[in-house]
Amino acid sequence: MRAQHLGSVPAAFAVGCLIAACLSSCSGGPTREPIADPYQAAFDEALAEAGSDFVADVLRDGEISAEEYRESMSRFAACLGDAGFEAVVVNQDNGLIAVNVPAQPPLPRSVEDTCARQWQGGIPGLYEGVTTNPDNMPWYDLLAACLVHQGVVPQGFTGDDMRAFEESAGEVTFRDTGDVEIVLDGSTGAPTLPGGAEYYSPEVEACLINPAQVMAD
């Protein structure tokens, strides 16, 4: 049965909406210990918008442990289950977690939002962003650097080059089929990157899933 896929792919896009700095207008909410890091502004904003004590407690110290991340995802799944919707926690090969929900009956947005506000907030996006992009680089720059590292594009290939490639190739979407599969809408085949690698190749897929892990190997 086709399942709704909640969370984790690709993390860099999810974190993007949290990056705007929270300046003096963010007053009256929970506060956290100041930690200078590339995600400080995102943590500050997520903490200011925390919808529960659980979320605020996790975010307050400016760090999210693997245990806190797992607890957040597990409690989110349990909340969906309490609302009458089967939810399966899936531990992915890249160390991240997905919550899969059968497509039928459809999960109401109000139920998902309520459970997410109580148990997730900014936790998944921030943890996955720090894990896959610790320097908080612009996504296309990070992806291009990973592809150069993999040797599938020539030296000097930039984030602007990657953006231009995807815009010319068609909209890139993701479909959850157990493993990550890349589907290019409107395309009859996989486009070829400069250097000859196909966009469907394992080397490219690895960079799309967790570029930081690839470059650390």
C-alpha positions in Angstrom: 0.0 0.0 0.0 1.3 3.4 -0.9 2.1 5.4 2.2 2.4 9.0 3.1 6.0 9.8 4.0 6.3 12.2 6.9 9.7 13.8 7.5 13.3 13.6 6.6 13.9 13.8 2.8 15.6 16.0 1.9 16.4 17.7 5.2 18.2 20.7 3.7 14.9 21.9 2.1 12.9 21.5 5.4 15.4 23.5 7.4 15.4 26.4 4.9 12.1 27.8 6.2 13.6 28.0 9.7 16.8 30.0 8.9 15.5 33.5 9.0 17.1 35.2 12.0 14.9 35.9 15.1 15.9 39.4 16.2 14.4 41.6 18.9 10.8 40.8 17.7 11.2 37.3 19.2 10.4 38.2 22.8 8.2 36.7 25.4 8.9 33.0 24.3 11.3 30.5 25.9 15.0 31.3 25.9 18.0 29.1 25.4 21.6 29.2 26.3 23.5 31.2 23.6 25.6 29.0 21.4 27.4 30.4 18.4 26.8 28.0 15.5 25.5 28.0 11.9 22.0 27.0 13.2 21.7 29.4 16.1 19.1 31.6 14.4 17.1 28.6 13.3 17.1 27.2 16.9 16.1 30.6 18.3 13.1 30.8 15.9 12.0 27.2 16.4 12.3 27.7 20.2 10.2 30.9 20.1 7.5 29.0 18.1 7.6 25.9 20.3 4.1 24.6 20.8 4.8 22.4 23.8 7.0 22.0 26.8 8.6 18.9 25.3 9.7 20.7 22.1 10.9 23.7 24.1 12.9 21.5 26.5 14.7 19.7 23.6 15.5 23.0 21.8 16.5 25.1 24.7 20.2 24.1 24.9 20.8 24.6 21.2 21.5 20.9 20.6 19.4 17.9 19.6 20.8 14.5 20.6 20.0 11.3 18.6 18.0 10.1 21.5 15.9 13.3 21.6 15.3 13.1 17.9 14.2 9.4 18.1 11.9 10.3 21.0 10.3 13.1 19.0 9.6 10.9 16.0 8.4 8.0 18.1 6.0 10.2 20.2 4.7 11.8 17.0 4.0 8.4 15.6 2.3 7.3 18.8 0.2 10.5 18.8 -1.1 9.6 15.3 -1.8 6.1 16.5 -3.8 7.5 19.4 -5.9 9.4 16.9 -6.7 6.2 15.1 -4.1 6.3 12.3 -1.5 3.5 11.9 2.0 5.0 11.9 5.2 3.1 11.4 8.6 4.5 12.4 11.2 3.7 9.8 14.9 3.8 10.6 16.7 4.7 7.4 20.1 3.7 6.3 21.4 7.3 6.5 20.6 7.5 10.2 17.5 9.5 9.8 13.9 8.5 10.7 10.7 8.6 8.7 7.1 8.1 9.9 5.0 6.2 7.3 1.2 6.3 7.4 -1.0 4.3 5.0 -2.7 6.5 2.4 -6.1 5.1 3.2 -7.9 6.4 5.2 -6.3 9.8 4.5 -4.6 11.4 7.4 -6.3 14.7 8.1 -4.0 17.7 8.1 -5.5 18.9 11.5 -4.4 15.6 13.1 -0.9 15.7 11.7 -0.5 19.4 12.7 -1.7 18.8 16.2 0.7 15.8 16.8 3.6 17.7 15.1 3.1 20.8 17.2 3.1 18.7 20.4 6.0 16.4 19.6 8.0 17.7 16.7 8.0 21.4 16.2 11.4 22.3 14.7 13.1 19.2 16.1 13.2 16.9 13.0 14.2 19.6 10.5 16.9 21.0 12.7 18.4 17.6 13.6 18.3 16.4 10.0 19.8 19.7 8.8 22.7 19.6 11.4 23.3 16.0 10.5 23.3 16.3 6.7 24.5 19.9 6.4 26.4 20.9 9.6 27.8 24.1 8.1 24.3 25.2 7.0 25.5 25.7 3.4 23.1 26.7 0.7 21.6 23.4 -0.5 22.8 23.7 -4.1 26.4 24.6 -3.0 26.4 21.6 -0.7 25.1 19.2 -3.3 27.6 20.4 -5.9 30.5 20.0 -3.4 29.3 16.5 -2.7 29.0 15.6 -6.4 32.6 16.9 -6.9 33.7 14.8 -4.0 32.1 11.8 -5.5 33.9 12.4 -8.8 30.7 12.5 -10.8 31.1 16.1 -11.9 34.2 18.0 -12.9 36.2 20.2 -10.5 34.8 23.7 -10.5 31.1 22.5 -10.7 29.2 25.0 -8.5 25.8 25.3 -6.8 24.7 27.7 -9.6 25.6 25.0 -12.1 23.5 22.4 -10.2 20.6 24.7 -9.9 20.7 25.4 -13.7 21.0 21.7 -14.4 17.9 20.9 -12.4 15.9 23.7 -13.9 16.8 22.5 -17.4 16.1 18.9 -16.5 12.6 19.4 -15.1 11.1 19.4 -11.6 12.8 16.9 -9.3 10.4 15.1 -6.9 10.8 12.2 -4.5 8.7 9.0 -4.2 8.8 6.7 -1.1 9.1 3.1 -2.3 11.0 1.7 0.6 14.2 3.0 -0.9 14.6 6.5 -2.1 13.8 6.8 -5.8 14.3 10.0 -7.8 11.6 10.8 -10.3 12.0 13.5 -12.9 8.6 14.8 -13.8 8.1 15.3 -17.5 11.2 13.3 -18.4 11.3 10.0 -20.2 14.8 9.2 -18.9 17.5 10.2 -16.4 19.3 13.3 -17.5 23.1 13.2 -17.6 25.2 15.5 -15.4 28.3 17.2 -16.7 30.9 14.4 -16.6 28.5 11.7 -17.7 26.9 10.5 -14.5 23.1 9.8 -14.7 20.9 11.6 -12.2 19.6 8.2 -11.1 23.0 6.9 -10.2 23.8 5.7 -6.6 26.5 8.3 -6.3 24.1 11.2 -6.9 21.4 9.6 -4.8 23.9 9.4 -1.8 24.5 13.1 -2.1 20.8 13.9 -2.2 20.2 11.8 0.9 23.1 12.8 3.2 25.8 14.9 1.6 27.7 15.5 4.9 28.0 11.7 5.5 29.3 11.2 1.9 31.9 13.8 2.2 33.0 12.5 5.7 33.8 9.1 4.2 
